[in-house]
Amino acid sequence: MLVLLPPSEGKADSGRGAPLKPESLSLPGLAEARAAVLDELVELCVADGTKAQEVLGLSEGLRGEIAKNVELRTAGTRPAGEIYTGVLYDALGLATLDASARRRARQSLLVFSGLWGAVRIGDRIPPYRCSMGVKLPGLGALGAYWRGPMESVLPEEAGGGLVLDLRSSAYAAAWKPKGEVASRTATVRVLHSRIDEATGVEKRSVVSHFNKATKGRIVRSLLEAGAAPRSPAALVEALRDLGHVVEAEPPAKAGKVWALDVVVSEIH
């Protein structure tokens, strides 16, 4: 099982280990593309802080993030699983998994990134600021930039098993599973179910912010249980066995991604 995750805007304030070693990162087929993004990002932030702030879409209160990009090559690093600190990662709780579940997490979780393309949670990276929605002056929109490198690397990384795609739309733009890989890929939408007090009728709405927490809990439950579904249909059964309310139907056409709805009665 390969689980595709978005990164988080929130990141650890600083690294604490040795500086970045690009050659040590997973998915070496992305190395050349990573080097190009890293070079341009650092150059932009060193040369013109005002332009960097505009390009990166930073508010005045976040202008200090530019300094982190300036020092990307020399700053301390942490495992990516410690760098990302947003809602999904809080709910996933990597640090509190037992040893077996952490090992499964290192093998199965892949975090997409505007700067790195994609990394494993054990890859050591420094804190940075560069979302997939950024358009660098020399490379253009990063979502489009990464498509070529990803197309040559990700199908092999997916292997012959299930792909659980939990990325947000900006990061999903960097790689779209096709053909046979798509047929064993599943996405998840989180729906909030509640009973209308006036009518007694169930109403459902798409969860926005808190969908990240639900997705984090879904991944955690799979890791803790040692579940290893090899198809979307098997994933549906595994999630139901773990207590999740899941609704899904096979795609109408072959070679299409499965769309799963996870229904929750509480959002937190």
SVG drawing of the C-alpha trace seen along z (x, -y; Angstrom):
<svg xmlns="http://www.w3.org/2000/svg" viewBox="-40 -44 66 51">
<polyline fill="none" stroke="black" stroke-width="0.4" points="0.0,0.0 1.3,-3.4 -0.4,-6.4 0.0,-9.8 -0.2,-12.7 -0.1,-16.5 2.5,-18.4 1.4,-21.0 1.8,-24.7 2.7,-24.3 6.3,-23.0 8.8,-22.5 10.6,-25.8 14.0,-24.4 16.0,-21.2 18.4,-19.7 20.5,-17.4 23.1,-17.5 22.4,-19.7 20.6,-18.4 22.1,-15.6 20.1,-15.6 21.5,-12.2 20.0,-10.6 16.4,-11.4 14.1,-8.7 12.9,-8.6 16.4,-9.4 14.7,-9.7 13.5,-13.1 17.0,-14.3 17.6,-16.5 14.2,-18.2 14.7,-18.8 18.1,-20.4 16.6,-22.8 13.8,-23.9 16.2,-24.2 18.6,-26.3 15.9,-28.7 14.1,-29.0 17.3,-29.8 18.5,-32.2 15.1,-34.0 15.1,-34.4 18.7,-35.6 18.4,-38.1 15.1,-39.8 13.1,-39.3 10.2,-41.5 9.8,-39.5 10.2,-36.2 7.4,-37.2 5.2,-37.9 6.1,-34.7 5.6,-32.6 2.4,-34.3 3.5,-35.2 1.8,-37.8 4.0,-40.4 3.7,-38.3 5.3,-35.3 8.1,-37.2 10.5,-35.6 9.9,-32.3 12.1,-33.6 15.1,-33.4 14.5,-29.6 14.7,-29.2 17.9,-31.2 19.6,-28.7 18.1,-25.5 21.5,-24.0 23.1,-24.6 20.2,-24.4 19.6,-21.5 17.3,-18.7 14.7,-16.4 12.8,-13.4 10.0,-14.7 7.5,-13.1 8.7,-15.6 8.9,-18.6 5.2,-18.5 3.0,-19.6 -0.4,-20.4 -3.8,-19.0 -3.5,-15.8 -0.1,-15.0 -1.3,-15.8 -4.1,-13.3 -1.8,-10.7 0.5,-11.0 3.6,-9.3 5.6,-9.8 3.1,-7.8 2.9,-4.8 4.4,-1.5 7.6,-0.3 5.8,2.0 3.3,-0.8 6.2,-3.3 8.0,-0.8 4.9,-0.4 4.6,-4.2 8.2,-4.6 7.4,-2.1 4.0,-3.3 3.7,-7.0 4.8,-9.4 4.5,-13.2 4.2,-15.5 6.0,-18.8 6.4,-21.8 10.2,-21.8 11.1,-18.1 8.4,-16.6 7.8,-13.8 9.6,-12.4 9.3,-9.5 8.6,-10.4 12.1,-9.2 13.9,-11.5 15.7,-14.2 14.8,-17.7 15.1,-21.2 12.1,-23.5 11.1,-25.4 8.3,-27.4 7.3,-26.5 3.8,-25.2 2.8,-23.4 0.8,-26.4 3.9,-28.6 5.0,-29.8 8.8,-30.3 10.1,-32.8 12.3,-30.4 10.5,-27.1 6.9,-28.2 4.0,-26.7 5.4,-23.8 2.3,-21.7 2.9,-21.5 6.7,-21.4 6.6,-18.2 4.3,-16.2 7.1,-15.1 9.5,-13.8 6.6,-12.2 5.3,-10.4 8.6,-8.6 9.0,-7.8 5.6,-7.3 4.2,-4.3 7.2,-2.2 6.9,-3.5 3.2,-2.4 4.3,1.1 1.4,3.6 -0.6,2.6 -3.2,0.2 -2.6,-3.6 -4.5,-5.6 -4.5,-9.2 -5.3,-11.7 -3.7,-14.7 -5.3,-18.1 -6.1,-19.3 -3.0,-21.4 -0.7,-18.5 -2.9,-16.0 -2.1,-18.2 1.6,-17.0 0.7,-13.4 -2.5,-11.8 -2.6,-8.0 -3.5,-6.6 -4.6,-3.3 -3.9,-0.2 -2.5,-2.2 -5.7,-4.4 -7.8,-1.3 -6.2,-0.4 -6.2,-4.0 -8.7,-5.3 -9.4,-8.9 -11.4,-9.8 -14.0,-12.5 -15.2,-13.1 -18.9,-13.8 -20.5,-15.1 -23.8,-13.4 -26.2,-15.0 -29.9,-14.9 -31.9,-18.0 -33.7,-18.7 -36.7,-20.2 -37.4,-17.5 -35.6,-14.5 -34.0,-14.0 -30.3,-13.2 -28.3,-15.9 -24.8,-15.6 -22.2,-18.2 -18.6,-18.0 -16.1,-18.5 -13.4,-21.1 -10.8,-21.9 -11.6,-18.9 -11.3,-16.4 -7.6,-16.5 -8.0,-15.2 -10.2,-12.4 -7.8,-11.4 -5.0,-11.4 -7.0,-9.1 -7.8,-6.8 -4.1,-6.3 -3.2,-5.8 -5.9,-3.1 -4.6,-1.3 -1.0,-1.4 -1.9,-0.3 -3.9,2.6 -1.2,3.7 -3.8,3.6 -2.5,4.3 -5.4,4.0 -4.2,4.5 -7.3,3.0 -9.8,0.3 -12.5,2.9 -10.3,4.5 -9.6,1.0 -13.3,0.4 -13.7,3.7 -10.6,3.0 -11.8,-0.5 -15.3,0.9 -13.6,3.6 -11.8,0.7 -15.1,-1.0 -15.2,-3.6 -18.4,-4.3 -17.5,-4.0 -19.6,-4.2 -18.2,-3.4 -19.1,-2.0 -16.7,-0.7 -16.1,-3.2 -18.3,-2.9 -15.3,-2.5 -12.1,-0.5 -8.9,-2.4 -10.7,-5.0 -9.9,-6.0 -12.3,-4.8 -14.0,-7.6 -14.7,-6.6 -16.9,-8.6 -16.1,-8.3 -19.1,-9.5 -18.6,-11.0 -21.2,-12.1 -18.7,-14.3 -16.0,-16.7 -13.0,-17.4"/>
</svg>
